Amino acid sequence: MISHRNLFVVLIIFCLCLSACSLRIPGLTKNDPEPEEPASGVSVIALMPVQSSTADERTLKMLRVKLGEELRFKGYPQVATDLIDSRLSALAEGKETGVKSAVTPAQIQELLGADG
């Protein structure tokens, strides 16, 4: 049978082992890799509206919001979607309302100040 003194010694050794395992000695611990930085050449991203003939408008808006959240999570600065929509509607004033056309990257850079 284990005496009280032996039980006490085993308990002390157990506590010392636990405390030794929890020490954070820089030379002995594994360093986590640093998170990757976004591309350094990007200053501002403009997330354009998505156009599809098969999907409804609600689905397209959900896709745009989800993509915006992912880009923000990765650390990319963005232009507000309301600003993008207002500038694009001002650009399309002279055109027919039912016809959507592609906007060139140079026009986006000029209108919004985002990377072209």
C-alpha positions as CSV (number, residue, x, y, z in Angstrom):
1,M,0.0,0.0,0.0
2,I,1.2,3.5,-0.8
3,S,2.0,5.7,2.2
4,H,1.0,9.3,2.4
5,R,4.6,10.4,2.0
6,N,5.0,8.5,-1.2
7,L,1.7,9.7,-2.5
8,F,2.7,13.3,-1.7
9,V,6.1,12.8,-3.6
10,V,4.3,11.4,-6.6
11,L,1.9,14.3,-6.6
12,I,4.7,16.8,-6.4
13,I,6.6,15.1,-9.3
14,F,3.3,15.1,-11.4
15,C,2.8,18.8,-10.8
16,L,6.4,19.6,-11.8
17,C,6.0,17.6,-15.0
18,L,2.8,19.4,-15.9
19,S,4.4,22.8,-15.2
20,A,7.4,21.9,-17.2
21,C,5.2,20.9,-20.2
22,S,3.4,24.2,-20.1
23,L,6.5,26.5,-20.1
24,R,6.9,28.6,-23.2
25,I,10.6,28.6,-23.9
26,P,11.1,30.3,-27.2
27,G,13.9,27.9,-28.4
28,L,11.8,24.8,-27.6
29,T,8.4,25.8,-28.9
30,K,7.3,25.6,-32.5
31,N,6.7,29.0,-34.1
32,D,3.5,29.4,-36.1
33,P,4.1,30.7,-39.6
34,E,3.2,34.3,-40.2
35,P,0.0,34.9,-42.2
36,E,0.6,35.8,-45.8
37,E,0.1,39.4,-46.8
38,P,-2.0,40.3,-49.8
39,A,-0.4,41.3,-53.0
40,S,1.6,44.5,-52.4
41,G,0.7,46.0,-55.8
42,V,-3.0,46.3,-55.0
43,S,-4.2,49.6,-53.6
44,V,-8.0,49.4,-53.9
45,I,-10.4,46.8,-55.2
46,A,-13.7,47.6,-56.9
47,L,-16.1,44.6,-56.8
48,M,-18.2,45.1,-59.8
49,P,-21.8,43.9,-60.2
50,V,-22.2,40.4,-61.6
51,Q,-24.2,39.8,-64.7
52,S,-25.8,36.5,-65.6
53,S,-28.7,35.4,-67.8
54,T,-29.5,32.3,-65.8
55,A,-29.5,33.6,-62.2
56,D,-31.9,36.0,-60.6
57,E,-30.9,39.4,-59.1
58,R,-31.1,38.3,-55.5
59,T,-28.6,35.5,-56.1
60,L,-26.2,37.8,-57.9
61,K,-26.3,40.3,-55.0
62,M,-25.6,37.5,-52.5
63,L,-22.6,36.4,-54.6
64,R,-21.3,39.9,-54.7
65,V,-21.7,40.4,-50.9
66,K,-20.0,37.0,-50.2
67,L,-17.1,37.8,-52.5
68,G,-16.8,41.2,-50.8
69,E,-16.6,39.6,-47.3
70,E,-13.9,37.2,-48.5
71,L,-11.8,40.0,-49.9
72,R,-12.2,42.1,-46.8
73,F,-11.2,39.0,-44.7
74,K,-8.1,38.6,-46.7
75,G,-7.2,42.3,-46.1
76,Y,-7.8,43.9,-49.4
77,P,-9.2,47.5,-49.3
78,Q,-12.4,48.0,-51.2
79,V,-14.6,50.7,-52.7
80,A,-18.1,50.7,-51.3
81,T,-20.7,48.9,-53.4
82,D,-23.1,51.9,-53.2
83,L,-20.5,54.2,-54.7
84,I,-19.7,51.7,-57.5
85,D,-23.4,51.3,-58.4
86,S,-24.0,55.0,-58.4
87,R,-21.0,55.7,-60.6
88,L,-21.9,52.9,-63.0
89,S,-25.5,54.1,-63.2
90,A,-24.2,57.6,-64.1
91,L,-22.0,56.1,-66.7
92,A,-24.9,54.2,-68.2
93,E,-27.4,57.1,-68.3
94,G,-26.8,57.7,-72.0
95,K,-27.4,54.1,-73.0
96,E,-30.5,52.0,-73.1
97,T,-31.7,50.7,-69.8
98,G,-32.2,47.1,-70.8
99,V,-28.7,46.7,-72.4
100,K,-25.8,46.2,-70.1
101,S,-22.3,46.6,-71.5
102,A,-18.8,45.8,-70.3
103,V,-16.8,48.5,-68.6
104,T,-13.1,48.7,-69.3
105,P,-10.6,48.6,-66.5
106,A,-9.4,52.1,-67.6
107,Q,-12.9,53.4,-67.0
108,I,-13.1,51.8,-63.6
109,Q,-9.8,53.4,-62.6
110,E,-10.9,56.8,-63.8
111,L,-14.4,56.6,-62.1
112,L,-13.5,54.9,-58.8
113,G,-9.7,55.3,-58.4
114,A,-9.4,51.5,-58.1
115,D,-6.6,49.5,-59.7
116,G,-7.2,49.0,-63.4
